[in-house]
Amino acid sequence: MLVPLYEAVYDRLEVGPASSVLGLGCRSGLALLLAAGRGAQVAGQEPRDELRELARGRRLRVCAGARPATALPRSAHSLVTVFEQLPGCAEPRPVVAEAARLTLPGGHVVLAAWGPQERCESAAVLDVARRRAGRTTARDPFELSAPGALEDLIAAAGLRPAGSGRVSCPFAYPDLDSAVRGLLSTGLFEAAEDFSGGPLVAKELEEALQPYLRADGSVRMENVFRYLIAERPR
């Protein structure tokens, strides 16, 4: 669903054979695979075992975390991306600080978050995660969509802004079952499932998706994502 976001960032930063790309929270590694297809050297970090194994199945070098640095092919990179880790992240500042640490002087960090809530049809669906999480540490996935929120994160990490953009990322699924499974796989509903149980969360997701169900049985929600490019000073 986020391929338009990945491609927009790679086009803007001219990712190619001279690039070394590290993906933090790279999940199954699709963004890294696209960068590798442009000739870049790629590596990733993904804490979840099942997603890390999927990425390794794509012949990508992915480790569980940032330390030790020797687990990665190199200790610093020209581009470090945080495409999917921030929405719902309990502590975003340490993530951005780690991204800055792993970036070469003069290199770039890219952060991504949902765009304005009113421009994201998935907002009503994601509200299920908030309502069903109870009094847990689950965060509002649109918290970093507020004006200046991403900018505050890069400033705290000692980075300077170097551009931003918005990208249309429709969420489209062939049927309702695929939509429920796809949304649950994002990780944004984990706290809700832990608190309320998977079956109840899945049932409420089905109900929330009804307005986006099309005549042919497919599901489509129009969304906007925002990215912010930051540079590490030399």
C-alpha positions in Angstrom: 0.0 0.0 0.0 2.9 2.4 0.6 4.8 1.7 -2.6 3.9 5.3 -3.9 5.5 6.7 -0.8 8.7 4.6 -1.2 9.0 5.5 -4.9 8.4 9.3 -4.3 11.2 9.4 -1.7 13.6 7.4 -3.8 12.9 9.6 -6.8 13.4 12.8 -4.9 16.7 11.6 -3.3 17.9 9.9 -6.6 18.5 6.6 -4.9 20.8 4.5 -7.1 24.1 2.6 -7.2 25.9 5.2 -5.1 23.3 4.9 -2.3 23.5 2.9 0.9 20.0 2.5 2.4 19.1 1.3 5.8 15.4 0.7 6.6 14.4 0.9 10.3 11.4 -1.2 11.1 11.6 -2.5 7.5 8.9 -5.2 8.1 9.0 -7.7 5.2 11.5 -5.6 3.3 9.5 -4.4 0.3 10.9 -0.8 0.5 14.4 -2.2 0.6 13.7 -4.5 -2.3 12.7 -1.5 -4.4 15.8 0.4 -3.4 18.0 -2.7 -4.3 16.2 -2.7 -7.7 17.6 0.8 -8.3 21.1 -0.5 -7.6 21.5 0.7 -4.0 23.2 -1.3 -1.2 20.5 -2.1 1.3 20.1 -3.4 4.9 17.3 -3.4 7.4 16.3 -3.7 11.0 13.1 -5.5 12.0 12.3 -6.6 15.6 9.5 -9.0 14.7 10.8 -12.5 14.0 8.2 -13.5 11.4 8.6 -10.3 9.4 12.4 -10.5 9.6 12.2 -14.0 8.2 10.0 -12.8 5.3 12.6 -10.1 4.5 15.4 -12.7 4.6 13.4 -14.8 2.3 13.7 -12.0 -0.2 17.5 -12.3 0.2 17.7 -9.1 2.1 20.2 -8.6 5.0 18.0 -7.7 8.0 18.9 -7.9 11.7 16.7 -7.7 14.8 18.0 -4.3 16.1 20.6 -1.7 15.8 23.1 -3.1 18.2 25.6 -4.5 17.7 26.5 -2.5 14.7 28.5 -5.4 13.4 25.2 -7.2 12.6 24.9 -4.8 9.7 27.0 -4.7 6.5 28.2 -1.2 7.5 27.8 1.1 10.5 26.5 4.2 8.7 24.5 4.9 5.6 23.7 7.6 3.1 20.0 7.2 3.7 18.1 5.9 6.7 14.4 5.5 6.3 11.7 5.2 8.9 8.7 4.6 6.7 6.3 2.5 8.9 7.6 2.5 12.5 6.5 5.9 13.8 2.6 5.7 13.6 1.6 4.2 16.9 5.2 4.1 18.2 5.3 4.4 22.0 8.6 6.4 22.0 9.3 8.0 18.6 12.3 10.1 19.8 14.7 7.3 20.4 13.9 5.8 17.0 14.7 9.1 15.3 17.9 9.5 17.4 19.0 6.0 16.3 18.3 6.9 12.7 20.5 9.9 13.0 23.3 7.9 14.6 23.3 5.5 11.7 23.4 8.2 9.0 26.6 9.4 7.4 27.4 13.1 7.8 25.8 14.8 4.9 23.4 11.9 4.5 19.6 11.8 4.9 17.0 10.5 7.3 13.4 10.1 6.0 10.5 10.0 8.4 6.9 9.1 7.3 3.5 9.5 8.9 -0.1 9.6 8.0 -1.2 12.8 6.4 -4.1 15.0 7.8 -6.8 12.8 9.3 -9.5 14.5 7.3 -7.7 13.3 4.1 -7.4 9.7 5.2 -10.4 7.5 4.8 -8.7 4.8 6.8 -9.0 7.1 9.9 -12.4 5.7 10.8 -11.2 2.2 10.5 -8.1 2.9 12.6 -10.4 4.3 15.3 -11.2 0.6 16.1 -7.6 0.2 17.3 -8.0 3.2 19.7 -11.4 2.2 21.0 -10.6 -1.4 21.6 -7.1 -0.9 23.2 -8.5 0.2 26.5 -6.2 2.0 28.8 -3.0 0.8 27.2 0.1 2.5 25.8 -1.3 2.5 22.3 -0.9 5.8 20.6 -3.0 7.7 18.2 -1.6 6.8 14.7 -2.4 10.4 13.7 -0.5 12.0 16.5 2.5 12.7 14.3 0.3 14.2 11.6 -0.1 17.4 13.5 1.8 20.4 12.0 5.4 20.5 13.2 5.3 17.1 14.9 7.9 15.4 12.6 10.0 18.6 12.5 10.2 18.5 16.3 11.5 15.0 16.1 14.3 15.8 13.7 15.3 18.9 15.7 15.6 16.9 18.9 17.9 14.4 17.0 20.2 17.2 15.8 19.1 17.0 12.2 18.0 19.8 9.9 15.0 19.8 7.5 15.8 19.2 3.8 12.3 18.9 2.2 9.0 17.2 2.6 6.0 16.0 0.5 2.7 14.3 0.5 1.8 11.2 -1.4 -1.5 9.5 -2.2 -1.4 5.9 -0.9 -4.8 4.2 -1.5 -5.4 1.1 0.5 -7.0 -1.4 -1.9 -8.0 -5.0 -1.2 -9.7 -7.6 -3.4 -12.3 -8.5 -0.8 -13.4 -7.8 2.8 -11.5 -10.7 4.3 -8.2 -9.5 2.7 -8.8 -6.0 4.0 -9.3 -7.2 7.6 -6.2 -9.4 7.4 -4.1 -6.7 5.7 -5.0 -4.1 8.3 -4.4 -6.4 11.2 -0.9 -7.1 9.8 0.1 -3.5 10.1 0.7 -3.9 13.8 -1.5 -0.9 14.7 -4.2 -3.2 16.1 -1.9 -5.3 18.4 -2.8 -3.5 21.6 -6.5 -3.7 20.7 -6.2 -7.5 20.1 -4.4 -8.0 23.3 -7.0 -6.0 25.3 -10.2 -7.0 23.6 -9.4 -10.2 21.7 -8.7 -10.8 18.1 -12.2 -12.0 17.1 -13.9 -8.9 18.4 -11.4 -6.5 16.8 -11.8 -8.3 13.5 -15.6 -8.1 13.7 -15.5 -4.4 14.4 -13.0 -3.9 11.5 -15.5 -5.6 9.2 -18.2 -3.2 10.3 -16.0 -0.1 10.0 -15.0 -1.2 6.4 -18.5 -1.4 5.1 -18.6 2.2 3.8 -15.6 1.4 1.6 -16.9 -1.8 0.2 -17.5 -1.6 -3.6 -20.1 -3.3 -5.8 -17.5 -5.9 -7.0 -16.7 -6.9 -3.4 -13.4 -5.0 -3.3 -12.4 -2.5 -0.6 -10.7 0.8 -1.3 -9.8 3.7 1.0 -8.1 6.9 -0.2 -5.2 8.0 2.1 -2.4 10.6 2.1 1.0 10.0 3.7 3.5 12.7 4.5 7.3 12.3 4.5 10.0 14.6 5.9 13.6 14.5 4.7 16.3 15.5 7.2 20.0 16.0 6.7 22.7 15.1 9.2 25.1 18.0 9.4 28.7 17.4 8.2 
